[in-house]
Amino acid sequence: MLNSLSIQNFRSLENFQVPRLGQVNLIVGKNNSGKSSVLEALRIYAGNANRELLEEIAAEHDEQTRWNGEERGGPNNIPFEAFFTGREFPKVDDKRISIGEFENDPNALRIRHGFLLEVQQSIEEEGETVVRTIRRSISRDEISEAYEGAISQALFVEKNDKVFRMRFDSSTNRIRNSYLEIPDAIPCSVVPTQFFTMDELAQDWDAVVLTDYQKTVRDALRIISPEFEELAFVRDPNANSTRREQKRYGKVLLSNMQFAVPLNSMGDGMVRVLQLILKAHPAAGGILLIDEFENGLHYTVQEKVWALLFEIAERLNIQVFATTHSWDCIESFSRVAVDRADMEGVLFRVGRSVKKSDNGKIIATVFDEEQLKNITQADVEVR
């Protein structure tokens, strides 16, 4: 688990540092303060900046995901350029995105933009001299001396002293991977602000049905509806039978009803809790990211949901990061964090520094356990 967090040159987080993290962490702050960028950075860190992951994140922001062979022609015309602070690639070679622990973590994930030069190299193979085309990294100072057609752009990803690169290939309008030596990704699940489709929830349910975790799902849903008995996902008879993927929907059996009712008829709270619990399962041994924890949850149930989430995080060895806009969510989290003396819950506020020397950079303010006991709405203004 991350004991601290340092994010540099990623979106609005130019030099962002959180000196202490817990196993369950709640991030608060006003709109556009950088909360979602923290979650995105953690998602990239866990996934080792995999190309498909970077494309998925860029697409979520309607940003460039493909290379069209032109350096300019519009803002952020090169894929992933908007990930860097200032929405453009740095003008110097040694400035890069860095995501890891506090104080120069040697195992941090680092992403830099650079250039590759295509050169011919003679090598000996089975007694014969063979000429092969290779691409080697060059500095920005070397570009003026090279033939323009032989230069391509790339992202270089470094972690644990290993490197792979993503080359922007103008001949195919694609991004090509090479040097795939990055370690295995950390398990990571994301719960966005919007609700998942029933088909997505059905797939997650299939992974836990008839396991011990099914009881955890039942306990979670009883927070919203104490009458809950059973859950099943079945094929929707109204779905188009010619489609390759058959649509499914959830049905719920309640103790006070003689027949099953649709899951969606139980309200947003039922569906939100279900997706929180189901997405925690594949995050075992890794990271669970929750954007706007309180979505769909009435303030009266939030403390119970937090308590269950703390329990699951401990049992499955998950580090949780959640954001919120709600004071009720902060209060309920604080009560559970204080009660769980055996497990650290950390709240930190994200916002712009008021110090003139910081030039308005985004910083984190961490609240310790003693502060959580006496926290007030004025301490963590979120709107």
N, C-alpha and C positions, 0 to 999 in steps of 0.2 A: 504494500500500500504506500501511497505517497504521504510522507510526513509533512511536507510543505509543497509549495507550488510557485514556480517562476515561469512567466510567459513573456517573451520578448518579441517585438516586431510582428505581432499577429493582429491584424485588423486594428482596432482602436487601442489595443493593449501593447503599448510601446515598451514599457518596462514595469510589468505588473508582478507583484510578489505577495504571497501569503505565507508568513513565517511558520504557521502551525495549522495543520489539518487534523480532523478527527476521522473516525470511521463513517460517521454520518455528518454531512455538511450542508448547511442551508445558506444560500447566497441571496442577499437582499440588495435592493437599490432601485432607483427611479428608472423609468423607461429610457432606453438608449444609453444606459450607464455602462454596459459591457458584460452583463450577466450571461447572456446567450453566447457571447464570444468566449467566455470562460468554458462553457459546456462544449462548444465546438472544438476548442483547443484540446480539451481532455479526450474528446472523441478521436481526434487526429493522433494524439499521443498513444492511445490504446491500440489504434489500428495501424500504427507505424506508417502513417501517411500513404497508405495504399492508394494506388491511382483511382480505382473504382470508388473508394471512399471520398477522395478529394472531388471527383466528378459529381458524386451525389450531393455533397455539401454545397458545391458551387451552383448546381442546378436548383437547389432549394432557395437560392438568392437570385435566380435568373442571371447568373454570371456565366462567363465564357467557360465552356468545357471542352471545346475542340479547337484545333489550330488550323487557321485558314491560309497560312503561309505569308501573312503580312504582319509586320511589326506594329503598324498603327492603322488608323482608319476609323477609330472610335475609342472611347474610354475602355480600358481593360480588355483590349482585343486579344491579348494573349492569355491562354488558360491559367487560372489560379493567381493571376497578378493581383486581384483584389484581396487576396488573403494577407498580403503584406501591408504594413502600416503606411497610410497615405495612398492606398490602392494602386501602387506601382512598385515594380521591382527596384530594389536598392541600386544606387549608382556605383557602389563600391563592392568589392568581392567578399569582404569579411563580414558584411552585415547580413544576418539571416534570422529566420524564425527559430526560436528555441523554446521548447516546452519540457519541463522536468521539475526537479526539486530545487529548493532554495540554495544559493551559494555555489554556483558553478558546478552543477551536477554533471559528472563525467558520463553518465548514462542517459542524459537528456536526448530527446529527439530534436534534430536540427534540420532545417530545410533552407537551402540557398539556391538562388538563381544563378546560372552560369552559361558558359558557351563551350561547344565541342568543335574541334577542328578535324576534318576528314583528311587522313594522310594515308599514303601507300607504304606498306612495310613488307620487307622481304624476310621470309622465314624458311628454315630448312624442314622439309617433311619427307621422310623416307628417302633421304639422299638427294632430293631435288629442291631447288629454290622456288618457292611459291610466293607470289605477290598478293597480299591481302589488304583490304581496306579496313582501317581501324579509325576510331574516333577518340581523341584524347582531350582532356580538359585544358582550356587555355584561359588566361586572365584577360580582363578587359583591355589591358595595355597592349596585348598581343593581337588584338582584333585588327588594328589598322594595317598590320604587316601581312595579314593572311588574305587569301583569295575569298571574296565574299560568298561565292557559291559553295564553298567548302565548309562554311560555318553553320552550325545549327544551335538552337537554344535548348536548355534543359533545366530541370530541377534536380538537385542532388540532395538525397535524404541520407542522414547519418544517424546511427544509433549503435551503441556498444562497440565502437571502433569498426563498424561495418558500414558500407555505403552501397546504395543503389541509385540509379538515375532514371529520370523520365525525360525522354527526348521528344521534342516537338517536331514531327515529321510533316513537312509541307507537301510531300508527294502523295501522302495518303490521308491528309487532314486528321491524323490520329496522333496519339501520344504513345510512344514505344518505351517499354520497360527493358532495362538490362541490369546486370550485376545484382540479381535478386538474392541478396545475402542477409537481409534484415531478419532479426529473430521473429519467432512466432508472435502474433498479435495477442494482446491481453483481452480476455472476454469482456465485452461491453454491450450493454443494452441501453436504448434511448427511448424515453417516453416523452413525446412532443406535446405541445399544447393542445393540438387537435386530437380527436378520437380515432382509434384504428378502425378499419373496416371489420365486419364480422368474420370475413374470410381470414384475415390476419390473426384475429383472436382465436379462431378455430384451430389454426396451425399451432399456436402456442399451447392451446389446451391439449391437443393431441400428444404433446411432448411430456405432459405431466399426468394424464389420466391413468388411473390404476397404479399410481405411485404414492409414496408417503406424502409427497407435496400436495396431493389432491386434498388432503385434510386441511392444509394451510390455506388453500383457496377457499374451502368451505368456511373456515373460521373468519376469513377476511370478508366474505360476502355477508356473513351474519352480522357484521358491524352495521351494515346498511339495512338489512332485512333479517331480523332474528328468526323469521319463519322459513328461511332458506333451507332446502333439503338437498336437492340435486341439480346439476347443470349438465346439459348435453348440447352438442352442435349437430344439427341435422341438415340434410339437403333441402334447399328452398324449392318447393314444388312449382313455384312461379318463375324459376330461373329458366333462361333459354337453354334447352337441352343440346343445342348445336355448339355451344361454347366448349372449349377445351377444359376450362376450369369451372366446376360446378359451384354455384354460390351456396353458402351455408349460413344458417342463422342460429342464434342461441335460444334454448328453451330452458325455463326454470321451473322446478317443482317446489311448491311451498306447502308447509304443513297444514295451512288453513284453506287449501284449495284442493279440489278433487281432480284437477286437470292441470297440465303444464301451461305456462304463459310465456310469451316472447320475452327474452332478456331485455330488449330495447324498451319494453313497456314498463320496466322497473325503474326508469329514471336514469339521469346522467351519473349519479353517485355510484350506482351498482356497476355500471360499465367502467367508470374511472378506476374504482378499486380493483376490478378484475384485471384491467390492463396493467396496473401498477404491480400486482402480485405475479401475474404471468410473465411480465418482462424481467422481474427480478431473478427468475429461475435460470435462464441462460447466462446471466451475469455472474454466476457462481465463480469465486476465485478472481473476480475482476472488478469492473466499475459499472454502476447503474447511474444514468443521467436522467433527471426528471425536470422538464421545463414547466414552470408554473404548477407546482404541486397541488395547489388548492382547486384547480379546475374541476368543476362538477361536484365538489365536496362541501357540504354544509359545515359551518364552523363547529357544530356540536359533535361531529364525528372525527374531526381532524386529529385530535389527540390520540384516539384509539388507533387510527391508521398509522400515525407516527410510531406508536408503541409497537405495533406489529412489524413495521418496517425496520425498526431497530433490532427486533428479535430475528428477523430474516437475515439482516445484514451480518449479524453475529454467527448465525447458524451456517450460512453459505459463504462466509468470508468475503463479503462484498463491501466495497467502499462506495458510499452514496453521495452524490452531489445533486442538490435540488435548488431551484430558484423559486421565488415567490414575489407577488405584489401585495400580499394580504397580511395585515397586522394579526388577524386571527390565526393565521398559519404560523407566524413568528411566535405568538404566545403558546400555542399548543406544542410546537417544537421545543421551546425553551423548557416547558414543564417536563416533558419526557427526557430531555437531555440532562436535566438536573437530577431526575429520579434515577437514571441509569448511571450510577456512580462507577459501575464496572466497565463502562464503555463510553468513549469520548464522543460527544456531539459538539460540533463547532459551528458557530454562526459568524459570517463575515459580511460586511457591507461593502459594496462596490460603488465608487463614485469619483468625481473629479476632485483633486486636491485643491485646497484654497490657498496653499503656499505659493507666493509669487515665484519662488525658485523652482517649483515643479512645473510651471507653465501649463497648469490645468491638466496634467496627466492623470490617468485613471489609477487609483490606488485601492487597496483593501484595508479595512479596519476590522480586526478580529476581536470578538467579545468572548472573554473567558467565562468559566462556569459561575464565578461569583457575580459577574456582571449580568449573566442570564437570569439570576435569581431576582434581580431588581430592575430588569430592563423595562423601559417605558417606550411608548410610541414615539416620543420626541427623539429618543436615542437612535432610532433606525427608521427615519422617514422613508417611505417606499413609493410615494407618489409625487 
